Amino acid sequence: MLVSYRWLQDYIDLSDMTPSEVAEKLTRGGVEVDILHELNQGVENVVIGSVTSCEQHPNADKLNLCQVKIGEEVSQIVCGAPNVAAGQKVAVAKPGAKLPGGVKIKRTKLRGESSEGMICSLQELGVEPKLVAKEFADGIFVFPQEVEEGADALEALSLNDTVLELDLTPNRADCLSMIGVAYEMAALLDRQVKLPDTTHHEDEEKTSNFVSVEVENGEDNPYYGAKVIKDVTISPSPLWLQNRLVAAGIRPINNVVDITNFVLLEYGQPLHAFDYDRFGSSEIVVRRAKEGEKITTLDEEERTLSPDHLVITNGKEATALAGVMGGAFSEVTSETKTVLLEAAYFNPSLVRKASRDHSLRSESSSRFEKGIDLFRVEQAAERAAKLMEDLAGGKVLEGTVEKDSRDKSKPVITTTVTRINSLLGMELSQSDMIDIFRRLRLDVTEQEHSLEVSIPSRRPDLRIEEDLVEEVARLYGYDYIPTTLPAGATTPGSLTDYQAKRRQIRRYLESSGLHETINYSLTSPEKVNRFATEKTEHTVNVSMPMSEERSVMRTSLLPHIIDAIQYNHNRQLHNAAIFEVGSIFLTDQKQLAEQPEEKEMLAGAITGLWETHMWQGEKKEVDFYVLKGILEGMFEELGLENEISFKPLKLEDMHPGRTAEILLGGEHAGFIGQVHPSLKKLYDIKETYVFQVNLQFILSFKGENLRYQTLPRYPSIGRDIALVLNEDIPAGEVKAVIRKAGGSLLRKVNLFDLYQGEHMEEGKKSLAFSLLYLDPERTLTDEEVTKVHEHVLEELKSNVGAVLRA
């Protein structure tokens, strides 16, 4: 809902408040103002001028030389608008004027002729093109002759205004009208509402002599009223009315149609004007459409109807789709002399059904759907009749022909002061609550122990006791509700150990340079078993997939991670490092009788350059050991570094010589390695390294508790050893033997060299380790270190057949 600040002041005094203050008050009262639109987009020095003469430009076919009078001054302006003519009053941007977008107007020459200013269209003054009346859509705007020459053009166009855009919740349909918003502001400020004047003269002729109304089903159409206005003159609406509509986002058409739109915005009551002479009969019948019945609506579209749709007919054929759109053959045109005015209340569900079925969403249908004031229909009709009398010269015939089956009883809600205070946690008095209800225009009857509140028809959202509690809270002020702690024992919220570790892993990987991705849990049958280490006989298929590419629940995270690498590669982003935390879904059932097993996994991929030092000309490409180092750092963060080991693994879709199984406590926890060259070629990506681990298993594994130690005060002793052993023995196994044999004195073991070459026996390799011995309580002697070191060498020889390299 778009609410003009200046228009709103017709119904409530807001002279002491700025638009931003009004917006703040409404928002704090529960009606959120989303945006404030300033209609003046920086326009300055644009006035109304009179075109005294208009002649063809001597050097251009599509330009005109106009003499424009502004007060005593006459200026020559070159104008290219096709509709400019002598005798018009137009908007003139004088030299030095500013237009939207920072455009400044200067004296200039166009095709050899001087031009002192610019005659403006509405679009050039900042009005949206879709809101400009058709006759001015491709040219300048022409003011009515009664406007004052030399006056501020923006003031005449009401562009010195601010429009409040309300973001209404579905229950506040009462604020889909200017009067509804005025009632809301009146309640918040405790002020009076000024309702429009609806009094008009009625002709001696009776409406009942011209039209009759029949409603087949009162539940579909509880009220239908028809009025007849004769001798109308179709013409453009007065400027003030056009300005009101433009501010509300509606394009002016002609005075009669504009009046129905104006009343729609003013009262929130949709109206429809038929051309009485084109209607086809004096009989109005409201009924359900017949199966296959057709109607051509105002947008010139032929639509096929069904019994789910409500129509207005002339007794024979449909002339309007009730509450949604009128028919083309009975619309008001420039030839219309007699108007048949419809004011009705239609069943919201029927309007919604018709609007959805025909993809027709209009200002009328949206209000009917959300719920309008059931007893404001007649007032809106009388207001429209008065405006047609005043602005179109029409004669309003006596009376209204109507069919009325409305339930006229008012809903009553019973509540108590104790109940309201208990729900709000406040201590308001009964008089405070009654005063709030008074400001809301709700009638209150005080009983011995309760309050009976009568609900007006303009507030259909108030139906239960809790609705009244909300009204008390928002009118009293949400800011004044006291802050309290819940009663009874409370437990502060915190992360579980599992959640804390998962967050720790995310932060570690992000700090290591990886970016987190989120992918679909659905994949294709082609990819479902790719990279899967836990293959099952059956997969979890989606019964109604959105596409073949999203028809199966994934059993590995890596296929979509590889897709992400490919996506980036195709966009010239060759260096990527990403990870994902997500679930895989496993089942052994062909037809699911139980939920599939769901496991949370962690997977990632790196490709391209890992480090780049352009100044030094150094580049470091990713490899197996970069990714392995990242994972080892992660396990160290979790206190699992002594429980983790790696061993060679052959896995489909992975490089056979550069893939390793990750073991935690001797059990399978995941894998790491290079994507198989054939798969790399299929995806057309660079050399890529991936990993996938069972996150549930890792985070539930009990690692070493973090322990802090004082800095060593005593010196350490280092020894390096180069070992010769069979090339099929993993370095990790050798390292484990060294750690165990070194006991408490051995603090660090690092592998720093691998050698295989011509000076090494075939089938052998050399591994060099750096060992650090330390006792935090004393200085070690050479004899003590030598004893332990020799024990290490003995264990290496007996366990892995390693001997010192000569």
Buried (B, 14 or more C-beta within 10 A) or exposed (E): BBBBBBBBBBBBBBEEBEBEEBBEBBBBBBBBBEEBBEBBBEBBBBBBBBBEBBEEBEEBEEBBBBBBBBEEEBBBBBBBBEBBBEEBBBBBBBBEBBBBEEEEBEEEEBEEBEBBBBBBBBBBBBBEEEBBBEEBBEBBBBBEEEBEBBEBBBBBBBBBBBBBBBEBEEBBBBBBBBBBBBBBBBBBBEBEBBBBEBEBEBBEBEBBEBBBBEBEBBEBBBBBBBBBBBEBBBEBBBBEBBBBBBBBBBBBBBBBBBBBBBBBBBBBBBBBBBBBEBBBBBBBBBBBBEEEBEBEBBEEEEBEBBEEBBBBBBBEBBBBBBBBBBBBBBBBEEEBBBBBBBBBBBBBEBBBBBBEBBEBEBBBBBBBBBBBBBBBBBBBBBBBBBBBBBBBEBBBBBBBBBBBEEEEEEBEBEBBBEBBBEBBEBEBEBEBBBBBBEBBEBEBEEEEEBBEBEBBBBBBBBEEBBBBBBBBBBBBEEEEEEEEEEEEEEEEEEEEEEEEBBEBBBEBBEEBEBEEBEBEBBBBEEBBBBBBBEEBEEBBBEEEEEEEBBBBBBBBBBBBBBBBBBEBBEEEEEBBBBBBBBBBBBBEEEEEEEEBBEBBBBBBBBBBEBEEEEEEEEEEBBBBEBBBEBBBBBBBBBBBBEBBBBEEBEBEBBBBEBBBBBBBBEEBBBBBBBBBEEBBEEBEBBBBBBBBBBBBBBBEBEBEEEEEEEEEEEEBBEBEBBBBBEBEBBBBEBBBBBBEBBEEBBBBBEBEEEBEEEEBEEEEBBBBBBBBBBBEEEEBEEEBBEEBBEEBBEBBBEBBEBEEBE
